[in-house]
Amino acid sequence: MSARALGIDLGERRIGVAVSDGEGRLATPLAVIERSGSRQLDHRQIAELVAEYGAEVVVVGLPLSLDGSAGPAARGAEREAEQLEAALDVPVVAHDERLTTVIADQALAHSGLSAKARRQRVDMVAASVILQGWLDLTGQDSQP
C-alpha cells in the first residue's frame, strides 16, 4: 500500500516543501515557507499542507556530516522533527539529506535560471530530492 508523503527541507531562513504523487512514486517541488521566527507558526503552515494534500507521512531531511555522523545541524533537525511530529497527526521520519542542496542547485543551474531565481527555488527542489530518495529507498509498496 502506498501513501502520499510530504518532504521537508528545514533551513534557517526557509523551509522547502515537496509532495509525492498518490502512488508514492514521484516527488514534486511544492512550496517554500519563509521562516516566521515562530516554529509553532511554521509548523502550523506545514500542518495545513499535510491536510490539504492528504499526506500520511512527513519526511524531514537530516543533514548528516559527509562521514555519516550527526553533528549540530543534524541534532537540531532531529529536535525540530520531534516538535513537528507533536504538531501533526501523521508520523514524521528523518531521511539523510547529504548533498541534496548541491544536487538541487546544480539541477536548477542546468535549467538556465539566474542565481536569484535558483535561490528562490532551491529549498523546495532540495525537499523533492530528499523525498524522492526516501520514496526510492522505501519502495512503492511499503507503508510509512
N, C-alpha and C positions, 0 to 999 in steps of 0.2 A: 504494500500500500504506500502510495506517495503522498507527500504533503507540501503545501505551499510554504515557502520559507522566506524570511526577510534577512538580508545580510547587512551588517552594520560595521562601518569603519569609524572607530571612535578617535577623533582628532581633538587637539586642544582648542582649535577655533571653529571647526566644522565637524559634522557627523555625516558621513556618506551613507546612503541607503540604497540597497538593491532588492529586487524581488525575484523569486523564481516563478516559472510558469506553474500551472496547476498540477502538472505531472511531476514536478520536482526535478526537471532535467536541465533547464536553461535559466541562467541568471541574467537579469537585465538591470542596468543602472536606473534608479528611480528618482532620487532627490538628494539635495544637500540641505541639511538643517544647520543654520548658523547657531553656534553656541550662544545661549541667552545669558549665561552667568549663573543660571539655576539648573542644576542637574534634574531636579524634580520637574521643572517645566520642559526641559529637553526630553526627558523620559516620557512625559505625557504626550509629546508630539510623536514619539516612536510608537506609543500605545495606540494612538489614533491611526497610524499607518498599519499596524498589526490588525486592528479591527477592520479597517477599510479594505484590506487585501485578503482578509481571512487567513492570515499566516498562522501556522500551527507550531512553528519553532522560529526562534531568532538566533542567528549565527553571528557572534561577535568576533572580530579579528583580534588575535592575540599576538602582540608584537614581540616575539621571542628574539633573542640575540641570534646571530648567524650560527653560533655553535649549539643552538637549541636550548640554551639556559634562559630562565625567566629573570630578567633584570627589572629595574624600577618601572619602566614603561609597561612591561607585561603584568607586573603585580598591580599597577594602577588600573589597567584594563580589566583584570580579574575582579578587583573591588567594584569597579563600575558595573561590570556584567552582573555581579551579585545584586547590586542595588537595582539594576534594570529588571532583573528577574522578579524581584519583590514587587515591582510596579506593574508587572504584566501577568496575564492569565495563561501564558504559554511558557514552555521551557526556553531557557537561554543556554546555548552551548558556545564554547570558545573554539576557535579554529586558527591554526598557525597562519599568520599573515606576512611572514618574512618576504620582503621584496615586492609586495603587491603594489605599493605606491609607485615604485620604479617601473614595474610592468605596465601599470595603468598610464603613467606619464609617457612612456615610450609609445604605447599604442595611440595615445592622443596626438603625440608629436608626428607620428606617421600619417595621421589623418589630415595634417596641414593646418591644424588650429594654432592660433597665436599663443604665446606664453600666458597671456592674461586669460584667454578662453580656456586653456588647459587647466589653470589653477581653479577656475570656477567649476570644472567638471571632474577633476582627478579624484576627489573623495568618493563620489558615487561610482565611478568606474573601478576604483580600488575595492569598494564594497562588493561590486559584482564579481571581481576576481576572487575575493575571499569566499563569497557564496558559491561560485562555480567550483572552486577547489573542494569545498565541503560536499557539494552535491556529487561531484565525481568520486570522492572518497567513500561516501556512504551508499552510493548506488540508488537507483530509482525505486527499488523495491523495499528499501529499509524504512523504518519508522523513526521519528525523532526521539 
